[in-house]
Amino acid sequence: MSILDIIAKRSSCRSYKPDPVPREQLESLVEAVRLAPSACNRQPWRLAVVQDAGLRGRIVQEGFLPGIKMLWAQVAPVHIVLGMQRSFGTHRLGASLAGVDYPWLDLGIAGEHLVLAATEMGLGTCWIGWIKPRAVARIVGWPRSIKPAAVITVGYPTEPVRDPGTERKRKAVEEIVKWM
Ligand SMILES: Cc1cc2nc3c(=O)[nH]c(=O)nc-3n(C[C@H](O)[C@H](O)[C@H](O)COP(=O)(O)O)c2cc1C
């Protein structure tokens, strides 16, 4: 599969088989994050790879914000908490000079590396940003200096996540691009 095929195949998966994901595959996902680019190569990402059913249950019950039902996440055999190690001087400088908070960009890139690598392996994923960061940090035992940004569920989908023939709900090219 070319990288564009993988990008086209990826879709948020909200229905998982409970089967565990082999350790080697999880290690490859971690490697996909580790190799990501980052501003000043600061690599602010931290990961908690949660396979323990009790902890996953707590993430869903105590770590998600109310209002959106995401009980399906409890079935996903792996929750990868993507966190940011804060307090790097250059990050603060970048945010104040350029008005861009680079570590958040870095985390988005790294997380999507993980998601695309998972897609290539036939795994389903879903980014979950509807979380209570401090509650999630408590559950995975992170100190205050690491702030969870998202939970990414990982596991084998119960069915093909997306029919490749169907049109995606996306903005038109003209709406997002200015060619010059
Ligand atoms: C940063 C981020 C946060 C998201 N948070 C949630 C979430 O809390 N719950 C959820 O079900 N989906 C969440 N999603 C998935 C989006 O709803 C989904 O990517 C979008 O609707 C496009 O659909 P697709 O991923 O199937 O292409 C999130 C996606 C991103 C990138």
The ligand as a Tripos MOL2 file, in Angstrom:
@<TRIPOS>MOLECULE
LIG
   31    33     1     0     0
SMALL
NO_CHARGES

@<TRIPOS>ATOM
      1 C1         -7.8470   15.6190   17.8080 C.3       1 LIG1
      2 C2         -9.0510   14.7440   17.5320 C.ar      1 LIG1
      3 C3         -9.9600   14.5200   18.5380 C.ar      1 LIG1
      4 C4        -11.0550   13.6680   18.3170 C.ar      1 LIG1
      5 N1        -11.8850   13.3780   19.3610 N.ar      1 LIG1
      6 C5        -12.8570   12.4580   19.1890 C.ar      1 LIG1
      7 C6        -13.6620   12.0430   20.2940 C.ar      1 LIG1
      8 O1        -13.5070   12.5230   21.4220 O.2       1 LIG1
      9 N2        -14.6050   11.0840   20.0850 N.ar      1 LIG1
     10 C7        -14.7810   10.5030   18.8550 C.ar      1 LIG1
     11 O2        -15.6330    9.6130   18.7360 O.2       1 LIG1
     12 N3        -14.0470   10.8910   17.7830 N.ar      1 LIG1
     13 C8        -13.0940   11.8310   17.9150 C.ar      1 LIG1
     14 N4        -12.3070   12.1920   16.8490 N.ar      1 LIG1
     15 C9        -12.5380   11.5870   15.5220 C.3       1 LIG1
     16 C10       -13.2090   12.5780   14.5650 C.3       1 LIG1
     17 O3        -14.5620   12.6890   14.8950 O.3       1 LIG1
     18 C11       -13.0110   12.0730   13.1360 C.3       1 LIG1
     19 O4        -11.6380   12.0430   12.8230 O.3       1 LIG1
     20 C12       -13.7200   12.9460   12.1030 C.3       1 LIG1
     21 O5        -15.1060   12.9440   12.2880 O.3       1 LIG1
     22 C13       -13.4330   12.4640   10.6710 C.3       1 LIG1
     23 O6        -13.8270   11.1190   10.5020 O.3       1 LIG1
     24 P1        -12.7710    9.9840   10.1260 P.3       1 LIG1
     25 O7        -11.6930    9.9720   11.1760 O.co2     1 LIG1
     26 O8        -13.5430    8.6900   10.1270 O.co2     1 LIG1
     27 O9        -12.1980   10.3090    8.7890 O.co2     1 LIG1
     28 C14       -11.2420   13.0690   17.0420 C.ar      1 LIG1
     29 C15       -10.3030   13.3220   16.0180 C.ar      1 LIG1
     30 C16        -9.2190   14.1340   16.2690 C.ar      1 LIG1
     31 C17        -8.2080   14.3270   15.1660 C.3       1 LIG1
@<TRIPOS>BOND
     1     1     2 1
     2     2     3 ar
     3     2    30 ar
     4     3     4 ar
     5     4     5 ar
     6     4    28 ar
     7     5     6 ar
     8     6     7 ar
     9     6    13 1
    10     7     8 2
    11     7     9 ar
    12     9    10 ar
    13    10    11 2
    14    10    12 ar
    15    12    13 ar
    16    13    14 ar
    17    14    15 1
    18    14    28 ar
    19    15    16 1
    20    16    17 1
    21    16    18 1
    22    18    19 1
    23    18    20 1
    24    20    21 1
    25    20    22 1
    26    22    23 1
    27    23    24 1
    28    24    25 2
    29    24    26 1
    30    24    27 1
    31    28    29 ar
    32    29    30 ar
    33    30    31 1
@<TRIPOS>SUBSTRUCTURE
     1 LIG1         1 GROUP 0 **** ****
